[in-house]
Amino acid sequence: MLGANRAEKKFRASVEDAAGEIRKAILQGKILPGEQLSEEKLAASLRASRVALREALRALETQGYVTFLPNNHVVASNPSRDDMHDYYTIAGVLEGLAARLAVERAQPDEIARLRELHQLLREACHKGDVLQYFDANSNFHRFIAELSHNERLYQLIEELRREIQKTRLLSLHMPQRLDYSMREHDQIMDAFLKKNPQLAESMMVQHLSNHLKALGKALDSGSEPR
């Protein structure tokens, strides 16, 4: 049993190391958006098994760094402008609905937890840590979807947010967006504290619309990662 646990820990460490190295290569521009990843070359350079590498790539897919194509090839994520417009337009409707339902249905202890997640956003914003802010932002939005207490809606939002995660690389190059985003999250949190479902819905829709506009400006200015 001890041997099995040791082997599992070693495998997990291998997966995390591989994911970390690939993530770093993407963020440093050594792997370009849309570039196909060779699993054979990666396994050799990272000294990881193909199984561990595959799991690492799946983890990076959930974080938005890579995309699995229908032919099972893997590429560094590079969503088109049309993709982003579609993702955020639909997300605004679904997450706006989730915010409204969440205000109507959330219990006091759940609101307290949402305030904790909101505080983590504030701390990441204050530090200017874009990666930490991105993760805290995902947790804040996911929890609001949970608070809707509508499992079908939650699953639809989760599926869509996996696609939205593909804009992560471009978002990392928008540090000036942090302060604006934080103010919008303050407005969403304020709507929950005021117990105003309509306000929560409109603030969520506006927040996602503003982020889409910022992504478009980043593309227009040529600040997309290279």
Buried (B, 14 or more C-beta within 10 A) or exposed (E): EEEEEEEEEEBEEBBBBBBBBBBEBBBEEEBEBEBEBEBEEBBEEBEBBEEBBBBBBBBBBEBBBBBEEEEEEBBBBBBEEEBBBBBBEBBBEBBBBBBBBBBEEBEEEBBEBBEEBBEBBBEBBEEEBBEBBBBBBBEBBBBBBBBBBBEEBBEBBEEBBBBBBBBBBBBBBBEEBBEBBBEBBBBBBBBBEEEBBEBBBBBBBBBBBBBBEBBBEBBEEEEBBE
